[in-house]
Amino acid sequence: MTDFFSAFSSMLSSTPGMLLITIIVLAFVFDYINGFHDAANSIATIVATKVLTPFQAVLWAAAFNFAAYFISVYWIGEFKIGNTIAKSVNEHFITLEVILAGIIAAISWNLLTWKFGIPSSSSHTLIGGFIGAALAHAGGFSAGGEDVIVYKKVIPIVCFIVLAPLIGMIIASILTIITLHICKRAKPAKAEWWFKKLQLVSSALFSLGHGMNDAQKVMGIIGAAVIFYHLDMDDPAYVNAEDKFQYFVSHWGWVPITSFVVIALGTMGGGWKIIKTMGSKITKVTPLEGVIAETSGAMTLYISEHFGIPVSTTHTITGSIIGVGLTKRVSAVRWGVTISLLWAWILTIPVSALLAALIYYIVTLFV
């Protein structure tokens, strides 16, 4: 603890140190906003089917958001998604000003979409902001013969804008057909009672996936900032580290657990406008369909976690809800709402990138 306060005091005495502290604070602000912005993803259906009240539902989701930390540490044993985020931009084009501009842009876009009740992706907002600021810093997509964007990291993320909801939709459709076949002779009232109880399990599974996926994105951004700070200070421990992100995690252990705590607190903050959109405007959801949608979304998140690909929990659960609706009939899905969401998804990365580039130019006027 003494070492921590000594390092903190040292940061306060320099401009780079102050920038790093500002970035860490804003990253946790983004983490909190991400929690209430994405709260709807895991609890919209459970609220829509009246299994839990909104207050009970956010407490339930928040608890499992935090529990995801222990699964990441003690079961998976690493933070793959955080590592991907930290390395999505070539380290030669990362500066504290780049990261600061990216976070400010991500927070701005998240608050704007929250205000209008649009379930956009916090993940892609953060990635778009990070990339846009880096491109502004480099003056283009390459400089000095090097690419600014690490395409092997970013291309899978972009592909999963389409693949994540598609995978969720396919899994949901298959699970719905199988479940309806198994339960075709069950009494409707008894089946509904059981599926309402099972929604507690399915929403918990999705909340675990949300915590593992989204809390790590903030870790990745903080990790990139800390690594740059130490490299800029010519810290030999970071210069010589084989995997700089893992070295950061092992020496800044309070960052991972704080990331999970803050996103859980954000989830408790709610996000009722988006809950209304996700829970009722896409398609009418029954307890059975709620279980299927949340389970399918959770499975998709676990697949992406396995491969270390940051995906949008918003896209995933939306695709799963659409998959459930399609098994009834194509017209059961409100395609007007769905197309509006699709446009928001497509525009998130480029708009966040442009906003971050603008903010980067403003930041550099004062720093």
N, C-alpha and C positions, 0 to 999 in steps of 0.2 A: 504493500500500500504506500509505503514511503517513496519507493521508486516511481510509482504512478504520479504522486503529487509533485515530485521533483521534475518529472518529464513535463507535467502540465504547466508548472511555473516557467519552465524553459520556453515552452510554446508561447506563453503570454508575452514574452519579452521580444518576440520577432514578428514581422509581418507575415511570413509564411506560416508560422505557428498559429497566429490569429485566424488566418484563412482556413487552416485545417480544422480548428475548433468550430468555426462558423459552419463549415461543410458538415461536420459531424452532427451539430445541432439541427441543421436544416434537413439532413438525411433522416433523422429521427422524426422530425416534423412530417416529412413525406411518408415515413413508415406509418405514423398515426393516421394520416389522411387516407393512405392506402387501406388501412383497416376499416374505417367507416365507409370509404368509397366502395370497397368490395364485400362489405358485410352481407349484402344481399345475395351474393353468390351461393353461400352455404345455407342461408336460412329463409330465402324468399319462399320456397315451396312449403316449408314447414310452418310458416306463418299463414300462407295462403290457404292451407288445408286445416288451419286452426288447431294444429297439434300443440303448439306452444304460443303464448302471447309474444308480441315483439320483444318485450323486455326479457322474458325467459329465454327466447331464442338467441339474443345477442350474448347473454351470459354463457349459454351452452356453446356457441361457436367460439367465443373468446377463450374459454377453458381449453378447447382442443387446438386452437391456434398456438397457444403456449405449450401444450403437451408435445407439439411437433418438434420442439427443440430437443427433447430427450430422445425422440426417435432418430433425429438427424445425428446426434452425438453418439448414442449408445448402440444403435442398430445399423444405420447406414455408415456411420463413422467418418463422414466428411461432408463438406458443403459444396457439392458440384456446381449448383446453379450460381452461387456467389462467385465461384471461380470463373465461370463463363462470363458473367457480367463484368468482372474486373478486367478480363482480358479481351473484351469485345473491340477495344481501340488499341492500336499500336502504342506501346508504352513510351515511344519517342515523341508522341504527340499529345501526351497527357500532361496537363499542368493543373495546379489548384484552381486557377481561373476557369479552365475548361470544365472541371467537375462542378464548381460553384454555379456556373451558368446553366449547366445541364440540370442540376437539382432545382434551381429556381424555375426553369421552364416546365419541368415535370410537375411541380407543385401547382403552378398557375393553370396548366391544362387540366389537372385532376380536379381542382376546385371549380373550374368553369363547367366541366362535364357533369360534376356532381350537382351544381346549381340547376342545370337543365334536366337532371334525372337521366343522363345518358350513360349506360353501362359500358364505358370505354375501358381500355386496358391500362392499368397503372404500370404494368411491366413494360409495355411498348412505349409508354410515355417517358419512362426513365431511360430506356435504351436510346430512343430517338433524341432526347435531350443531350445525352452523353455524346452521341455520334455527331450531332449538329454542331455542338460547341467545338469539338475536336476538328471538324472540317473547317470551321471558321478560323481556328487557330493556325491550321496548316495552309489555308488559302486554297484548298481544293481536295480532291480525293487522293492525291499522292504528292509527296514532296521529297526531294533528295533521293529519288529512286525507290522510295518505300511507300506502300499503301497505308493510308491513315486507318482504314477499317480492317479489322482482322476478319476476313470474309468467311473463314472456316468456322468461326464462332457465330457470326451474324446471319449468314444465309440460312442455317437451320431454324433460327429464331423467326426470321421472316416467313419461311415456309410454313411454320406452325401457326401463323395467323390463319391460314386456311386449314391445315391439317388437324389442329387441336379441336375446333368445333366439328370437323368432319368425323374424326375418330369418336368423339363423344356422341355424335348423332348415330353412327353405325352401331356402336356398343349399346346405346339406349334402345334402338329399334330391335336389335336381336334379343336383348334381355326382356323387353316388353312382350314380344311374341312368345318366348319361352315361358315367362311367368304366367301369362294369360292361359296358355295351354295347360300348365300344371294346376292352375286354380280354377279351371273352367267349371268344376262341379262343386266348388265351395259356395257356402251361403254368403250372399253379398254383404250382409251386416257383419258377419264374423270376419270375413276377409278384410273389410275396411278397418275393423278394429285392430287386426294384426298389422296391417300396413301402416297405420298411424303410429304404432309402437316401433315398427321397423324404421320409420323416418328418423327417429332419434339416433339410430345406429348409422344410417346413411348420411345424415347431416354431419355427424361426428367424423365420419371417414373423410368427407369432403373438406371439413374444417382443418383436419390434419394436413391434407394435401395443400390447402391454401396457405397454412402456416409455413410448411416446408418450402413451398415455391416462392412466396412473396417476401417473407422476412429475409431470405437469403439475398434478394436483389439489393436491398439496402446495405447489407454486409459487403456485397461486391463493390458498391460505390465507395463506401468508407474505406474498404481495403485498397482500392486504387489510389485514393487520396493519401492514405498513410504510407503506402509503398513509395509513391512519388516524393513525399516529404522526406522520407529517410534516404532515398537515393539522391535527392537534391542536397542533402546534408552529408553525402558521401559516407553514410553509415556502412561499415564493412560487413556487418551481419546481414543486411539486406542486399548489398551488392553481390555477396558471395552465396546467398541462399539459392538452392537449386529450384525450389518452388516458392516464390516470394509470397504468394497468397496464403499458402499453408503456414509459412513462417509468421505472417501477420496474424492469422487465426490463433496460433499457439501462444503468441505474446500479447495479443489484445483480446484475451478470452472473454472480457466483459462485453465486447461488442456483439457477438452472436446472441448471448442470452438477453441482452437489452433489446436487440432487434425483435426478438420473439415476444418479449413483454410488451413493447410499445405497440406492435401490430394487434396484440390481443386487446389492449386498452382502446385502440382505435375502433376495433370491431364492436366493443361495448358502446361506442359513441353512436352507433346506428348507421343511418344512410337510407332513410325511409322512402325517399323519392325513387331510388333505384330498386328498392325492395318491391315497390308497387309495380314497376315496369317488368321486373323479372318474374314476379309471382303471379301476375294476372294478365298482362298485356300481350305476351307472346302467344300463349295458349292457356286454356283453363286446365288446371292441374288437380288431379285427385291424389289421395294418399298413395295409392299404388304407383302412380306416375311420378310422384315426388320421390319415392324410394328409388325408382329406376333412374331418374335423372341425376340424383345426387350420387348414386353408386357408380353410374357411368362416368360422371365427371371426375369422381375420385380416382377411378381406374386410369383415366387419361392422364391425370396429374401424376400418378405414381409411375406411369410409363415415361413421362417426360423427365421426372426426377431421376429415374434410373439412367437416362442418357445425358443428364446434366443440361437439358434444354429449358431455358426460362419460357414458360408459356403464360398466356392470359387465363386466369381462372374465370374471368368474365366470359371469354369466348368459349371456354370448355363447357361451362354449365348451360350457356345459351344453346350450343349445339346439341347438348343432351336433351334439353327441354323440347327443342324442335324435333329430335328423333322420336321422342315420346308422342308428340302431336301427330307426326306422320303415320304412325301405326293405326291411328283412328281413321284419318282421311287427310288429304292434302289441304283441304279448306279449313281444317282444325287449327292450322298455324296462321296467325295473323301476319301475312307476308309484308304488309305495309310497314309495320313496326320492325320486322326482321331486316328489311332492306335498309331502313334508316340506321339500324345498329351496324350493319355491314359497312355502310359508308363511314361511320364513326371509326370503325376498326381500321379501315384502309387509310384514313387520313391521319390517324394518331401519330405514327412515326414521322411522316414528313412535316406535319404541322409542328410537332414538338421540336423537331430538328431545326426548322426555320426560326421558331421562337427562341430556341437556345442560342442560335448563331447571332441573332439580334442582341440578346441579353449579354452574350460574350463581348461584343463590341462595346456595349455600355459599361460593363464591368471593367474592361481594360482602360477605360478613360479615368477610372478612379483608383485602380490598384497598380 
